[in-house]
Amino acid sequence: MQKAFKITDQNADLYRKYVTQKRAINDYRELTRKFLKKHGIDTDEHKSDFCYTERLTVDLDRDMKEKFKSQLMKGSGPYGMCQFKKNSKTQKAFDEEVTNYASIHDINCLRSWPFEYGIYGRVRYNLWMYKNALYGMIDGHGDISLADFMEEIPMSEYYRIIEELEAKQ
């Protein structure tokens, strides 16, 4: 069953967490990009070139892998990316310059939000902001009950707004 909703109350827990997560991701991204440039770690600017974790995890080309070979863990990390060893010089610098200032907790604060509102099982969802309202869709098995602060909207309205957004891009 699918249900679409919007949240306009900026004090609603899910709304606040969404804003917090977006801010934390932007902060982490900016700090990490500065770190990579400062430490001569070349990555492709146009793709997701690092993971949002405490361990420096980046997509490196062959030359960069060779340059940092002694500092990289054997095998690959998430999505085939390279992870730096915990006690490596680069990882220690990353801890000082990025993870001490970016909140991994805030980045992951929405990871389990459906379960917090009693939605269990295999669930697919998305959330996005438009005109100061948080829109979302939950797709799961069984009956889905929305929280009091979630205003259910027809799926047709949900898709109309998505088309409106896509037309602007």
NORFENPE-V856778 format. One record per pair of residues at least 12 apart in sequence whose C-alpha atoms are under 8 Angstrom apart, sorted by sequence separation. I is the first residue (numbers start at 1). J is the second residue. If there is no record, write none. Layout:
BEGIN
i	j
I	J
I	J
END
This chain:
BEGIN
i	j
72	84
73	85
125	137
126	138
71	84
72	85
125	138
71	85
124	138
125	139
43	58
44	59
123	138
124	139
43	59
123	139
124	140
43	60
71	88
123	140
42	60
43	61
71	89
122	140
123	141
71	90
121	140
122	141
57	77
121	141
57	78
59	80
60	81
42	64
59	81
60	82
41	64
58	81
59	82
135	158
28	52
57	81
58	82
57	82
58	83
119	144
57	83
119	145
25	52
51	78
56	83
57	84
118	145
55	83
56	84
55	84
117	146
117	147
50	81
55	86
56	91
55	91
56	94
54	95
54	99
54	104
39	90
53	104
52	104
52	107
35	94
35	97
35	98
31	97
32	98
31	98
28	98
31	102
28	102
27	102
28	103
24	102
24	103
24	104
24	106
25	107
24	107
21	106
22	107
20	106
21	107
20	107
21	108
21	109
17	106
21	110
17	109
18	110
17	110
14	113
15	134
8	132
9	133
8	133
7	133
8	134
6	133
7	134
6	134
7	135
6	135
5	135
6	136
4	135
5	136
4	136
5	137
4	137
3	137
4	138
2	137
3	138
2	138
3	139
2	139
12	149
1	139
2	140
1	140
1	141
9	149
1	142
3	144
1	143
2	144
7	149
1	144
7	150
6	150
7	151
5	150
6	151
5	151
6	152
5	152
6	153
4	152
5	153
3	152
4	153
3	153
4	154
3	154
4	155
3	155
5	158
4	158
END
